[in-house]
């Protein structure tokens, strides 16, 4: 389903960033698409298989459910990487994050239910990240994973986790490689300072 904007001044056009919404719950996928339609060229599909058929180099942002029948979100992520496509990927899912997310190639992890302000904010941020170089994008994705785990996973589990230690080691390497001050950036990503995602908005949608 392609969603068109009802407001001519903000209608999606050929130059607007392209967003693909992937969720097996049609009502959720269509609602997310409607949230974004005023500012983006949005298409909603309802399976991992349909996502892979629809994806092309023109898609800039993918909002991807993790738990779907057929091809799961994790499997779609792996195929995106194999196909050498390079969209920014946001996992939008009811699956609470655990250390198994460490090696998944996504940019941001948002737990359902999700409201319109939250969804718009994270897509806006992904479009900004698309303009950054690869090293900086990888750094932000790692920082997002670390912040997601620290906000949602058990502290004792993280302390004993080899996967979590890998994130910390990779971040240390990338801080040195970037050669810039990253403390404030990491505070923003972690939510210690105003974040890209405002979770206080109305209209939460999605329970699975």
C-alpha positions as CSV (number, residue, x, y, z in Angstrom):
1,X,0.0,0.0,0.0
2,X,1.4,3.4,-1.0
3,X,0.2,6.2,1.2
4,X,-0.4,9.6,-0.2
5,X,-0.5,12.8,1.8
6,X,-3.8,14.7,2.1
7,X,-2.0,18.1,2.6
8,X,-0.6,19.4,-0.8
9,X,2.0,21.6,0.9
10,X,3.6,18.6,2.5
11,X,2.7,15.9,0.1
12,X,5.1,13.2,-0.7
13,X,6.9,13.8,-4.0
14,X,9.7,12.4,-6.1
15,X,12.3,14.2,-4.0
16,X,11.0,13.1,-0.6
17,X,12.9,10.4,1.3
18,X,11.5,6.9,0.7
19,X,10.4,4.8,3.7
20,X,9.3,1.2,3.7
21,X,7.2,0.0,6.6
22,X,7.3,-3.8,7.2
23,X,4.8,-5.4,9.7
24,X,2.7,-8.5,9.4
25,X,-0.1,-6.7,11.3
26,X,-1.7,-4.7,8.4
27,X,-3.5,-2.2,10.7
28,X,-0.2,-1.4,12.4
29,X,1.7,-1.1,9.2
30,X,-0.9,1.1,7.6
31,X,-1.1,3.3,10.7
32,X,2.6,3.8,10.8
33,X,2.6,4.7,7.1
34,X,-0.2,7.3,7.6
35,X,1.9,8.8,10.5
36,X,4.7,9.5,8.0
37,X,2.8,10.2,4.8
38,X,2.9,14.0,5.0
39,X,6.7,14.2,4.9
40,X,7.8,11.0,3.2
41,X,7.1,8.7,0.3
42,X,5.9,5.7,2.2
43,X,5.0,2.2,1.3
44,X,3.7,-0.5,3.7
45,X,4.2,-4.2,3.2
46,X,3.0,-7.1,5.4
47,X,5.7,-9.8,5.3
48,X,9.5,-10.2,5.2
49,X,9.2,-11.7,1.7
50,X,7.3,-8.7,0.4
51,X,9.9,-6.4,2.0
52,X,12.7,-8.0,0.0
53,X,10.7,-7.9,-3.2
54,X,10.1,-4.2,-2.6
55,X,13.5,-3.0,-1.4
56,X,15.7,-1.3,-3.9
57,X,18.5,1.3,-3.6
58,X,16.0,4.1,-3.5
59,X,14.6,3.1,-0.1
60,X,16.3,5.2,2.5
61,X,14.6,4.0,5.7
62,X,13.1,0.7,6.7
63,X,10.8,0.3,9.7
64,X,11.0,-3.4,10.4
65,X,9.0,-5.6,12.7
66,X,11.1,-8.3,14.3
67,X,8.6,-11.1,14.9
68,X,6.8,-12.1,11.7
69,X,5.7,-15.4,10.2
70,X,7.7,-16.6,7.3
71,X,10.9,-14.5,7.1
72,X,11.5,-12.8,10.5
73,X,12.9,-9.3,10.8
74,X,16.3,-10.8,11.8
75,X,16.3,-12.8,8.5
76,X,15.3,-9.7,6.5
77,X,18.2,-7.8,8.1
78,X,20.6,-10.5,7.0
79,X,19.3,-10.5,3.5
80,X,19.5,-6.7,3.2
81,X,23.2,-7.0,4.2
82,X,23.8,-9.8,1.7
83,X,22.2,-7.7,-1.1
84,X,24.5,-4.8,-0.3
85,X,21.6,-2.5,0.1
86,X,22.2,0.4,2.5
87,X,19.0,1.8,4.0
88,X,18.9,2.9,7.6
89,X,16.9,0.2,9.5
90,X,14.8,0.7,12.6
91,X,13.6,-2.3,14.4
92,X,10.0,-1.5,15.5
93,X,9.0,-4.4,17.6
94,X,7.3,-5.7,20.7
95,X,10.3,-8.0,21.3
96,X,12.3,-6.7,24.3
97,X,15.9,-6.2,23.4
98,X,18.5,-8.6,24.7
99,X,22.2,-9.3,24.0
100,X,21.3,-11.1,20.9
101,X,20.8,-7.7,19.1
102,X,24.5,-6.9,19.3
103,X,25.5,-8.4,15.9
104,X,22.2,-7.5,14.1
105,X,22.9,-4.8,11.4
106,X,20.2,-2.2,12.4
107,X,20.5,1.5,13.3
108,X,17.9,2.0,16.0
109,X,15.6,-0.2,18.1
110,X,12.2,1.0,19.2
111,X,9.9,-1.1,21.4
112,X,6.1,-1.0,20.6
113,X,3.7,0.6,21.2
114,X,4.9,3.5,19.2
115,X,3.2,6.9,18.9
116,X,3.3,9.3,15.9
117,X,5.8,11.8,17.5
118,X,8.2,9.0,18.3
119,X,7.9,7.4,14.8
120,X,8.4,10.8,13.0
121,X,11.4,11.7,15.2
122,X,13.2,8.4,14.6
123,X,12.7,8.6,10.8
124,X,13.9,12.2,10.8
125,X,17.0,11.1,12.6
126,X,17.6,8.2,10.2
127,X,17.4,10.6,7.3
128,X,20.0,12.7,8.9
129,X,22.2,9.7,9.5
130,X,21.9,8.8,5.8
131,X,24.0,11.9,5.1
132,X,26.8,10.9,7.4
133,X,29.9,8.9,6.4
134,X,30.0,5.2,7.1
135,X,32.3,5.4,10.1
136,X,30.0,7.9,11.9
137,X,26.9,5.9,11.1
138,X,28.5,2.7,12.5
139,X,29.4,4.6,15.6
140,X,25.9,5.9,16.1
141,X,24.4,2.5,15.5
142,X,26.7,0.9,18.1
143,X,26.0,3.7,20.6
144,X,22.2,3.1,20.1
145,X,22.6,-0.6,20.7
146,X,24.5,0.0,23.9
147,X,21.9,2.5,25.1
148,X,19.1,0.2,24.2
149,X,20.6,-2.7,26.2
150,X,21.4,-0.6,29.2
151,X,17.8,0.8,29.3
152,X,16.1,-2.6,28.8
153,X,18.4,-5.5,29.8
154,X,19.2,-6.8,33.3
155,X,22.4,-5.2,34.6
156,X,23.7,-8.5,35.9
157,X,23.1,-10.1,32.5
158,X,25.1,-7.3,30.8
159,X,27.9,-7.6,33.3
160,X,28.4,-11.3,32.3
161,X,27.8,-10.8,28.6
162,X,30.6,-11.3,26.1
163,X,28.4,-9.6,23.5
164,X,28.0,-6.5,25.6
165,X,31.7,-6.3,26.1
166,X,32.2,-6.5,22.3
167,X,30.0,-3.4,21.9
168,X,32.1,-1.5,24.5
169,X,35.3,-2.6,22.8
170,X,34.0,-1.6,19.4
171,X,32.8,1.8,20.7
172,X,36.2,2.4,22.2
173,X,37.9,1.7,18.9
174,X,35.5,3.9,17.0
175,X,35.9,6.8,19.4
176,X,39.6,6.7,18.8
177,X,39.1,6.4,15.0
178,X,36.7,9.3,14.8
179,X,39.0,11.6,16.7
180,X,36.2,13.8,18.0
181,X,34.5,14.3,21.4
182,X,31.6,11.8,21.5
183,X,30.5,12.1,25.2
184,X,27.6,14.4,24.5
185,X,26.5,12.4,21.4
186,X,26.4,9.2,23.5
187,X,24.4,11.0,26.2
188,X,21.8,12.1,23.6
189,X,21.6,8.5,22.2
190,X,21.3,7.2,25.8
191,X,18.5,9.6,26.6
192,X,20.5,11.4,29.3
193,X,20.0,14.6,27.2
194,X,17.1,15.3,24.9
195,X,16.8,12.3,22.6
196,X,15.8,11.8,19.0
197,X,12.8,9.9,20.3
198,X,10.1,11.5,22.3
199,X,8.2,8.6,24.0
200,X,5.8,10.9,25.7
201,X,3.6,11.4,22.6
202,X,0.0,10.2,22.2
203,X,-1.3,7.6,19.8
204,X,0.8,4.5,20.6
205,X,0.2,1.8,18.0
206,X,1.3,-1.8,17.9
207,X,1.5,-4.6,20.5
208,X,3.4,-7.3,18.7
